[in-house]
Amino acid sequence: MAKNDLQGALDLLILKTLSQLGSMHGYGILMHIRRVSDELLIVEEGSLYPALHRMEQNGWVRASWAMTDYGRKAKWYGLTRAGREQLASREKNWAQVVKGVDAVLRFA
């Protein structure tokens, strides 16, 4: 298991959210993850924005400023081609992590 597999779960959630819903602002990403997970996953803004910044630096997301539905200016994030490739890689890796952890939990 790679060292950052569990830590990379936030990146995976963000990339998947953007692939499913298109461009979103950070708060929208937080709320989507929270709602879809039935409030099991509550991502703090202090974790989200550094992750988005890092992902932007890596070229996985592109950011631009736009207005929200509530008339507030916010930074919107969209997935890039490199981000889609990263998502595919991380989904595959995550499936392996889940399979491995499940095998250990079921060992009798």
N, CA and C of each residue as an Amber inpcrd file, in Angstrom:
protein
   324
   0.8550000  -1.1810000   0.0000000   0.0000000   0.0000000   0.0000000
   0.8920000   1.2320000   0.0000000   0.6350000   2.1190000  -0.9180000
   1.4100000   3.3510000  -0.9840000   1.1170000   4.2190000   0.2360000
   2.1170000   4.9450000   0.6660000   2.0120000   5.7700000   1.8720000
   0.8400000   6.7460000   1.8270000   0.6030000   7.3500000   0.6760000
  -0.4060000   8.4080000   0.5900000  -1.7660000   7.9330000   0.1020000
  -2.0100000   6.6180000   0.0590000  -3.2830000   6.1270000  -0.4480000
  -4.4630000   6.6650000   0.3480000  -4.4010000   6.5790000   1.6570000
  -5.5190000   7.0660000   2.4680000  -5.5800000   8.5820000   2.4640000
  -4.4270000   9.2270000   2.4730000  -4.4090000  10.6820000   2.4360000
  -4.9240000  11.1950000   1.0980000  -4.7500000  10.4120000   0.0510000
  -5.2030000  10.8090000  -1.2790000  -6.6910000  10.6580000  -1.4810000
  -7.3910000  10.1740000  -0.4710000  -8.8390000   9.9900000  -0.6040000
  -9.5350000  11.3240000  -0.8720000  -9.0730000  12.4000000  -0.2710000
  -9.6990000  13.7050000  -0.5070000  -9.5330000  14.1130000  -1.9680000
  -8.3440000  13.9110000  -2.5090000  -8.1350000  14.2180000  -3.9300000
  -9.1030000  13.4190000  -4.7910000  -9.2570000  12.1570000  -4.4640000
 -10.1580000  11.2980000  -5.2270000 -11.5940000  11.8210000  -5.1530000
 -12.0320000  12.2090000  -3.9780000 -13.3990000  12.7260000  -3.8100000
 -13.6110000  14.0140000  -4.6040000 -12.6320000  14.8760000  -4.5910000
 -12.7330000  16.1410000  -5.3280000 -12.7590000  15.8800000  -6.8320000
 -11.8280000  15.0680000  -7.3100000 -11.7640000  14.7760000  -8.7390000
 -13.0600000  14.1210000  -9.2160000 -13.5710000  13.1860000  -8.4270000
 -14.8070000  12.4980000  -8.8080000 -15.9860000  13.4610000  -8.8310000
 -16.0630000  14.3200000  -7.8410000 -17.1420000  15.3210000  -7.7940000
 -17.1150000  16.2040000  -9.0280000 -15.9360000  16.6900000  -9.3880000
 -15.8260000  17.5690000 -10.5560000 -16.1220000  16.8200000 -11.8530000
 -15.7710000  15.5410000 -11.8990000 -16.0570000  14.7670000 -13.1210000
 -17.5510000  14.5170000 -13.2750000 -18.2510000  14.3950000 -12.1670000
 -19.6840000  14.1100000 -12.2170000 -20.5210000  15.3680000 -12.4210000
 -20.1010000  16.4680000 -11.8030000 -20.9510000  17.6560000 -11.7850000
 -20.4170000  18.8350000 -12.5890000 -19.2080000  18.7270000 -13.1330000
 -18.6350000  19.8460000 -13.8730000 -18.0170000  20.8620000 -12.9370000
 -17.7820000  22.0590000 -13.4230000 -17.1280000  23.0980000 -12.6220000
 -17.9590000  23.4640000 -11.3990000 -17.2560000  23.6160000 -10.2900000
 -17.9250000  23.9670000  -9.0280000 -17.0060000  24.8560000  -8.2010000
 -17.5830000  25.6180000  -7.2880000 -16.7820000  26.3530000  -6.3140000
 -16.5430000  25.4510000  -5.1050000 -15.5660000  25.8420000  -4.2920000
 -15.1550000  24.9870000  -3.1810000 -16.2920000  24.6050000  -2.2470000
 -17.1110000  25.5760000  -1.8840000 -18.2110000  25.2710000  -0.9650000
 -19.1670000  24.2470000  -1.5770000 -19.4020000  24.3500000  -2.8670000
 -20.2600000  23.3870000  -3.5470000 -19.6750000  21.9840000  -3.4950000
 -18.3640000  21.8960000  -3.6380000 -17.6950000  20.5940000  -3.5530000
 -17.8700000  20.0200000  -2.1420000 -17.6570000  20.8580000  -1.1360000
 -17.8260000  20.4080000   0.2640000 -19.2300000  19.8730000   0.5040000
 -20.2060000  20.6350000   0.0630000 -21.6000000  20.2480000   0.3060000
 -21.9780000  18.9810000  -0.4500000 -21.4720000  18.8330000  -1.6660000
 -21.7810000  17.6260000  -2.4390000 -21.2410000  16.3830000  -1.7340000
 -19.9820000  16.4480000  -1.3160000 -19.3710000  15.2940000  -0.6440000
 -20.1450000  14.9660000   0.6350000 -20.4910000  15.9800000   1.3640000
 -21.2360000  15.7820000   2.6110000 -22.6110000  15.1610000   2.3570000
 -23.3210000  15.6980000   1.3810000 -24.6830000  15.2410000   1.0780000
 -24.6820000  13.8140000   0.5300000 -23.8070000  13.5470000  -0.4400000
 -23.7770000  12.2340000  -1.0840000 -23.3440000  11.1450000  -0.1070000
 -22.4910000  11.4890000   0.8400000 -22.0230000  10.4960000   1.8180000
 -22.9620000  10.3880000   3.0120000 -24.1360000  10.9930000   2.9330000
 -25.0870000  11.0090000   4.0560000 -24.4290000  11.5600000   5.3150000
 -23.6090000  12.5760000   5.1200000 -22.9240000  13.3010000   6.1940000
 -21.8990000  12.4390000   6.9380000 -21.4620000  11.3490000   6.3200000
 -20.3930000  10.5470000   6.9130000 -19.0430000  11.1930000   6.6580000
 -18.9240000  11.9050000   5.5550000 -17.6730000  12.5630000   5.1920000
 -17.8730000  14.0660000   5.2500000 -17.2740000  14.6960000   6.2290000
 -17.3680000  16.1420000   6.3760000 -15.9570000  16.7040000   6.1810000
 -15.7590000  17.3370000   5.0240000 -14.4530000  17.8810000   4.6730000
 -14.3800000  19.3190000   5.1850000 -13.3360000  19.6180000   5.8980000
 -13.1430000  20.9710000   6.4160000 -12.5330000  21.8610000   5.3300000
 -12.8990000  23.1380000   5.3360000 -12.3510000  24.0740000   4.3540000
 -10.8330000  24.1350000   4.4520000 -10.3060000  23.9690000   5.6550000
  -8.8610000  23.9920000   5.8590000  -8.1370000  22.8330000   5.1960000
  -8.8680000  21.8070000   4.8380000  -8.2960000  20.6850000   4.0900000
  -8.5780000  20.8260000   2.6000000  -9.7720000  21.3210000   2.2800000
 -10.1860000  21.3930000   0.8760000  -9.3360000  22.3610000   0.0620000
  -9.2050000  23.5920000   0.5420000  -8.5560000  24.6110000  -0.2940000
  -7.0760000  24.3450000  -0.5370000  -6.3260000  23.8490000   0.4470000
  -4.9360000  23.4600000   0.1220000  -4.8890000  22.3270000  -0.9060000
  -5.8390000  21.4000000  -0.8220000  -5.8810000  20.3050000  -1.8030000
  -6.1920000  20.8570000  -3.1940000  -7.1580000  21.7630000  -3.2790000
  -7.4940000  22.3530000  -4.5810000  -6.3100000  23.1420000  -5.1410000
  -5.6220000  23.8650000  -4.2790000  -4.4510000  24.6350000  -4.7280000
  -3.3700000  23.6940000  -5.2690000  -3.1190000  22.6160000  -4.5390000
  -2.1140000  21.6380000  -4.9680000  -2.5280000  20.9970000  -6.2850000
  -3.8070000  20.6840000  -6.4130000  -4.3090000  20.0680000  -7.6390000
  -4.2190000  21.0400000  -8.8150000  -4.4160000  22.3120000  -8.5370000
  -4.2720000  23.3250000  -9.5890000  -2.8060000  23.4180000 -10.0130000
  -1.9110000  23.3890000  -9.0360000  -0.4710000  23.4370000  -9.3420000
  -0.0360000  22.2230000 -10.1580000  -0.6560000  21.0750000  -9.9040000
  -0.3260000  19.8460000 -10.6410000  -1.0000000  19.7810000 -12.0050000
  -1.8810000  20.7410000 -12.2870000  -2.5550000  20.7700000 -13.5750000
  -3.7480000  19.8380000 -13.6650000  -4.2410000  19.3650000 -12.5360000
  -5.3920000  18.4550000 -12.5340000  -6.7050000  19.2170000 -12.5890000
  -6.7270000  20.4310000 -12.0700000  -7.9100000  21.2890000 -12.1390000
  -7.4780000  22.6630000 -12.6480000  -8.4310000  23.3590000 -13.2610000
  -8.2060000  24.7440000 -13.6530000  -9.1890000  25.5890000 -12.8420000
  -8.7680000  26.7840000 -12.5190000  -9.6180000  27.6380000 -11.6840000
  -9.8900000  28.9510000 -12.3990000 -11.0710000  29.4770000 -12.1730000
 -11.4250000  30.7970000 -12.6990000 -12.4490000  31.4180000 -11.7500000
 -12.5220000  32.7250000 -11.7830000 -13.4620000  33.4330000 -10.9060000
 -14.8030000  33.6170000 -11.6200000 -15.8760000  33.3930000 -10.8840000
 -17.2280000  33.5820000 -11.4200000 -18.1720000  33.8420000 -10.2530000
 -19.3980000  34.2030000 -10.5790000 -20.4010000  34.4960000  -9.5530000
 -21.1630000  33.2260000  -9.1800000 -21.5120000  33.1140000  -7.9170000
 -22.3440000  31.9950000  -7.4640000 -23.8110000  32.3210000  -7.7050000
 -24.6810000  31.3680000  -7.4250000 -26.1220000  31.5970000  -7.5440000
 -26.5910000  32.6710000  -6.5670000 -25.8020000  32.9180000  -5.5380000
 -26.1700000  33.8920000  -4.5080000 -25.5070000  35.2500000  -4.7300000
 -24.9020000  35.4340000  -5.9100000 -24.3140000  36.7270000  -6.2390000
 -22.9650000  36.9910000  -5.6090000 -22.3070000  35.9750000  -5.1190000
 -20.9740000  36.1470000  -4.5320000 -19.9270000  35.6840000  -5.5310000
 -18.8190000  36.4100000  -5.5690000 -17.7180000  36.0280000  -6.4400000
 -16.9680000  34.8790000  -5.7730000 -16.7100000  33.8260000  -6.5330000
 -16.0190000  32.6570000  -5.9820000 -15.1370000  32.0370000  -7.0540000
 -14.1570000  31.3120000  -6.6100000 -13.2690000  30.6030000  -7.5200000
 -13.9150000  29.2700000  -7.8760000 -14.0480000  29.0190000  -9.1550000
 -14.6590000  27.7860000  -9.6560000 -13.5590000  26.8820000 -10.1760000
 -13.7430000  25.6010000  -9.9380000 -12.7340000  24.6180000 -10.3320000
 -13.3450000  23.6330000 -11.3110000 -12.5690000  23.3430000 -12.3570000
 -12.9980000  22.3580000 -13.3530000 -11.8770000  21.3650000 -13.5980000
 -12.2490000  20.1920000 -14.0050000 -11.3060000  19.1160000 -14.2400000
 -10.5940000  19.3130000 -15.5850000  -9.3120000  19.0620000 -15.6240000
  -8.5330000  19.1030000 -16.8660000  -8.3620000  17.6770000 -17.3920000
  -7.7790000  17.5710000 -18.5600000  -7.4930000  16.2400000 -19.1100000
  -6.5590000  15.4750000 -18.1650000  -5.5410000  16.1650000 -17.6460000
  -4.6250000  15.5180000 -16.6880000  -5.3790000  15.0950000 -15.4290000
  -6.3820000  15.8820000 -15.0440000  -7.1990000  15.5370000 -13.8810000
  -8.0240000  14.2870000 -14.1260000  -8.5430000  14.1560000 -15.3390000
  -9.3140000  12.9420000 -15.6680000  -8.4100000  11.7130000 -15.6430000
  -7.2020000  11.8640000 -16.1310000  -6.2530000  10.7480000 -16.0950000
  -5.8940000  10.4040000 -14.6480000  -5.7130000  11.4470000 -13.8450000
  -5.3980000  11.2380000 -12.4270000  -6.5610000  10.5450000 -11.7220000
  -7.7760000  10.9310000 -12.0500000  -8.9660000  10.3020000 -11.4630000
  -9.0050000   8.8160000 -11.8050000  -8.7760000   8.4720000 -13.0450000
  -8.8030000   7.0610000 -13.4450000  -7.7480000   6.2650000 -12.6800000
  -6.5760000   6.8240000 -12.5440000  -5.5020000   6.1500000 -11.8220000
  -5.8460000   5.9760000 -10.3460000  -6.3910000   7.0280000  -9.7570000
  -6.7240000   6.9740000  -8.3210000  -7.9120000   6.0560000  -8.0270000
  -8.8620000   6.0060000  -8.9370000  -9.9880000   5.0790000  -8.7440000
  -9.4880000   3.6370000  -8.7530000  -8.5960000   3.3360000  -9.6710000
  -8.0280000   1.9840000  -9.7560000  -7.2510000   1.6610000  -8.4820000
  -6.4350000   2.5980000  -8.0360000  -5.6430000   2.4000000  -6.8240000
  -6.5330000   2.2430000  -5.5950000  -7.5800000   3.0560000  -5.5220000
  -8.4880000   2.9910000  -4.3750000  -9.1910000   1.6330000  -4.3030000
  -9.5830000   1.1060000  -5.4580000 -10.2290000  -0.2140000  -5.4910000
  -9.2820000  -1.2770000  -4.9400000  -8.0030000  -1.1480000  -5.2290000
  -7.0210000  -2.0980000  -4.7020000  -6.8700000  -1.9490000  -3.1900000
  -6.8710000  -0.7190000  -2.7050000  -6.7720000  -0.4820000  -1.2580000
  -7.9780000  -1.0930000  -0.5500000  -9.1700000  -0.8520000  -1.0690000
 -10.3930000  -1.3960000  -0.4700000 -10.3450000  -2.9260000  -0.4610000
  -9.9220000  -3.5090000  -1.5440000  -9.8300000  -4.9710000  -1.6420000
  -8.8370000  -5.5160000  -0.6110000  -7.7060000  -4.8440000  -0.4760000
  -6.7010000  -5.2870000   0.4890000  -7.1650000  -5.1490000   1.9280000
  -7.7630000  -4.0340000   2.2550000  -8.2520000  -3.8170000   3.6270000
  -9.3660000  -4.8150000   3.9350000 -10.2490000  -5.0300000   2.9880000
 -11.3400000  -5.9830000   3.1840000 -10.7950000  -7.3870000   3.4310000
  -9.7630000  -7.7660000   2.7010000  -9.1640000  -9.0930000   2.8890000
  -8.6090000  -9.2420000   4.3040000  -7.9730000  -8.2030000   4.8010000
  -7.4210000  -8.2580000   6.1540000  -8.5460000  -8.3340000   7.1860000
  -9.6010000  -7.5550000   7.0020000 -10.7110000  -7.5480000   7.9530000
 -11.4590000  -8.8820000   7.9790000 -11.4910000  -9.5720000   6.8610000
 -12.2200000 -10.8400000   6.7850000 -11.3580000 -12.0560000   7.1390000
 -10.0760000 -11.8400000   7.3710000  -9.1950000 -12.9610000   7.6920000
  -9.6280000 -13.5860000   9.0200000  -9.7480000 -14.8960000   9.0010000
 -10.1550000 -15.5770000  10.2460000  -9.1480000 -16.6310000  10.6380000
